[in-house]
Amino acid sequence: MTTGESSRPDEYYEQLLPLTATVESVREALESEQALTTEQQVTAQRLLFVSLRPIKEARRILPEPESEIDTQYIRTADPWDEYEDALVHIERRLDQLLQYSYHGHSGSYPSSNSPKAKFQTALKGIMALRETLPLVLPEGSISVDIPDHRPDVDTVAVDGRGHGDGRWLEYQLQRALTRWGYQAETRQTLFGLEVDVVARRKSKQGEPTDWIVGQCKDWTSDPVTPATLFRLCTVAFACRAMPVLCHTTEMTSRTEDLARQFEVRVLELKDLDRGELPAPHVAKPTTELQEWGAQYRARDDRGTFPLMFRGEPGKHFSYVPGFAPVGRDADYEPIENERDDDSHPAAGH
């Protein structure tokens, strides 16, 4: 391929499919690797996760293949016996993908969300993995020309990150909430249950988000399941606060649906850099092209209260008393009906 020539989508998938399978095969092998300490194994799994995630994200944003990729390309991992062999396969395919991305579709994406940026992030994770695994010789890495900059924080091992230790992510959420105008504390207790983060807006805005309960999952491989979300929402309802889930792993499809229906703020590491608390996800993008059917919002999917409870004072889907949902997205409005005695906690202050 010559410089300036645009890459065909098929060229990406020829590398992407076996690359993904190889990374996943290494990930599975490390789960039972006896030569690693627990700390090394957790760190290695985290690095593989943060390498695989941008590869999958690149797959989602790339154009669809021009031909049937399932029959043209094989969805199997590259053959390897040693970790060194596997990492060489991974690095070479990432190197090839980077070469494609230098010339193809570069102007179609923001620089921070381009295939090239995704492949660079994945490659940094694999290169960091070499330094983590004593079974792999660091000098075996091939040379790839990528811009020098500080490594992403989610590709390095730091204090407070590890199996059963979520202090680092809790601290990051606490810092973000403080920047967003909240007073935030970590590791509080509600009726014998530990709450990762609780926050109260310093200057009340008369919104349900004046109070927040946050749960953090700084995991390497296990996905967030509905059980985690149910616990978070139960604690949030009990505290009359809005729920926030901050995670570094994947979520099951059912968990994603429930998060939309319960209007949970779901934050990833990149969201903690935002200027304010993000709104909840209320609609899922369609997977089909040129599909113009009605796009239902979370409140339509969630349904309503049981008939017996409808019309009763205070019976509204709202984490904080004194507010009722309005519209189909994620807006609330204060309750001013005199027959509803569920008053706002900040009334009169």
N, C-alpha and C positions, 0 to 999 in steps of 0.2 A: 504494500500500500504506500503510495507516495504522499508527501506532505501536502495538506490541503484537500486531500480526497476524503469525501464524507464516508463514514463507516456504515455498512449495511447492518440492520438490526440482527440479522442471523449471525454475524460475526461475534456479537456480544454473547449471544446465547450458546454458541459453540464453546465458549470459555466458561460462562456463568454456571451452566448446569453441572458439569463435573467439578467445578470449583466448590460449589455449595455442598455437593455430596462428599468431597474430600474433607472439607472443614468439619462437617458433621461426623464423619468417620473418626477423625482425630478426637473430637469431643467425646464420643462414646468410648474410645479406647482409654482416654485419660480417667474416666470415671472408675475404672478398676486397676489403674496403674499403681502397683505396690512400691515402686522405687521412689515415689514422691511423698514428701511430708504432707500433712493436711493443709498447711498454709500454702505450699507450692501448688497443690492440686486445686485449691479454691482460686488462687490467683490465675492459674492457667485456664481454668474454666471461664473465669471472668473475661480474660483476654480473648478467648475464642468467641465468647458471646458478643463482645463489642466489635469483633472483626466480622462476624456473620451478619450482624444486624444491618450495617451499611450495605453489604452485598445484597441482602434481600430488599432493602430500600431502593437500591439502584435498579433491581429487577422490576420494581413497581413503576418507576418513573420512565424507564426506557420505552421506546416505541415497540409495538407488538411485532413479532417476527413475521417475515414475509412468506415463510413456508411453515409446514407442520413440524415443529421442533421435536415433538415427542418421538417421531419415527426417524428423523434425520440425525438427531444427536442422542447419545446414550446418557441416561441419568444415573450413572454409576461413578463411584469414586475412582480416582487414579490409583493404580496398584502401588502399594508401599508396604515395606516390612519394618523400617525404622522411622522414627519421628523425623529424622533429617530428610529422608526421601519425601515424606508427606509435605513438609514445609517447603521444600524446593519446588514440588508440583504447585503448591498454592501460590508461592511467590512468582513463579513464572507465568501462571495464568493471570494473576493480578497485574503483572508487568505488561502483558499483552493487552489487557483491558484498558490500562492507562494509556497505552499507545493509541488504541482506538479512540479513547475519549478526548485525546489532544486534538483530533481532527474531525470528529463527528459529533454533531448535535451540541456543540459547546455553547452556541448562542441561544439555545432554547431554554436554558435554566439559569436561575440565580447562581452565582459562583459558589455560595455556601450549600446549595442543594442540587448540585450537578452530579452526573455519574462520576466525573473525575474526582470530585471532592469525596464521594462515597468510597471509591476505590483507594484513594490515598489514606483515608481513615482506617480502612480494613488492613492495608499494608502496614501501617504503623502498629496496629495491634499484633500482627503476626511477627513483626520485628521485635516487639517487646516480649513476645512469647519466647523467642529464642534465648533471651537473657534470663527468663524464668526457669526454663527447662534445663537441668544439668545434663540431660540425656542428649542434648543437641549442641553441636559445636557452633559458637557464634560466627566463626569465620566462614561457615558454609553459606551464609546469606549472599544472594546475588545483589548487585548494585543497581539501585533504581533511583533515578533523578526526580526527587520530589522536593518542594520548597521546605527549607528549614524553619521550624517554629516550635514553640513549646508543645510538648505532648498533651493530648487531651487528658483531663483528669480521670476520665473513666477508663483509661488504658494503663494506669499505673496503680500499684499497690500503695495504699495510704493507711495511716492509723485509723482505727474505727471501722474498717471494712474487712469483712471476713465472715466465715460461717457463724451465724447466730449473733453477729455484731453489726447493728445498723446505726451506730452513733454518728458516723460520718454523714450519711444521707439525712438523718434527722437534723443535724447541725446545718446542713445546706438549706433545708426547707425553712428552718428557723431564721437564718440570715435573710433569705428571700422575703419572708413575711415581714421581718423588721424593716426592710427596705420599702415594702409596700405600705408601710404606715401602721403596722400592728405591733403590739406587745406580745411576744411569743415565748413559750417555755416548752422544754422537752421533758419526756418521761414523767408525766403526771399520772394520777390515779383517779379512777372513777369506779366506785363501788367494788373495789378489789381488782379492777381491770386496769392494766397499764395502757396509757394513751401516749403515743409517740410525741405528738406536738399539739398544743392547744394555743390559740391566739385570739386576741381581742383587739379590734381596731381602736387606735388611740383617740381619734376624732370620729365619733359615730356618724355614719352617713344615712342612717335610717334604712339600711338594707339588710337582708338576711346574712350577707357575708360579713357583718360586723363581728360575728363569732365564728370561729373555725376549729374543727377537729381534724388533725392530719394523721395519716398512717403511712409509714415508709416501708418499702420492700426493696432493699438493696441486694437483690438476688443475682446469681450468675446464670442459672439454667431453668429452674422451676418456674412455670408460668403462674401468674396471679389468677386464682380461681374464685368462683362466686362466694365461697366461704369467707375469704378475706374481705370482700366487699360487704357482705352481710354484717360482719362484725363491725366494720367501720360505720356503716349506716346506723346500726343499733346504738353505738356509742354516740354518734352525732345526734340522733333523735333524743337520747337521754339528756344530752348536754344542751339541747335546743341550739345546735350550731350546724353550719354547713360542712359537709364532708369533703376532704381533700385526700386523694391517693397519689403519693409520689413514689415512682418505681423506676427500676433500671432493667427490668426483665420484660418478657412478653406477657400479654393477657390473653386468656382464652376468649373465643368469640362470644360465648355466653356472658362472660364477665364484662366485655365491652358493651354488650347490649344493656345489661343491668346498670352499668355506669351512666349510660345515656338516659335511661328511664328514671333513675333516681337522681339525676342531675349532679353527679359527683364530679368535682374538678379533678381531672386526671392529669398529672404533671410528670414529664420526663425531665432529665437533667437540663436539657436545652431550654425548657420552659422557666427554669429558675433564673434565667438571665433577662426575662421580660420586664417591662416597666411597670406592670400591674398584674394582679391576679387574673389569670385567663378565665374566660367563660367556659362552662361545661360544653362538651360535645353533644349536640342535640339531633344531628342527622348524619347518617352514614352515606358516604359517596357511593354512587352506583358503579358496578363493575363493567357495565355494558356501554358501548359507544352508541350515541344517537338514541338514547332511551329517555323519552320525555314524559313518562308516567308521573303521577303525583308522588312527591317525596314527603313521606309522613314524618312528623317530628316525634321526639321522644314521648311527649305528653299524649299523643294519639295512640302510640303503642302501649303506653302504660295503662290506659283505661281510667276508670273512676272509682270512687269509694263504693263499698257495698250499699245497696239500696237502703238498708236499715239505718245507716249512719248519715246519709245525705240530708242536708238541711239542719242537722244538729249544730248548735253553737260550737265554734272552734274546730269543726271537722274539715280541715283543709290539708292538702298535701303541702306541708311547709315545715322545714326544719326549725324555723324560728317562729314563735307565736307572734301574732299581729300582722302576718303577711299571707297573702293568697296568691297562687300563680295566676298570671294573666297572659293571654296569647298562647302561641304554640311553640315558642322557643324556650327562653330561660329567664323571662321577666317576672317580677313580682310587684305587687302593689300593697300599700298598707290597708288594713281592714278598717273601715269607718262605719260599718253597720252597727247600730246601737244594740241590736239583739245578739251580737257576737261578743262574748265577754273574754275572748282570748286576747288580752291586751299586750302591747309591745313592752318588753322588759325595760327599755330605756325611756318609757313615757314619764314625763315630769322631771327628767334630768337635763 
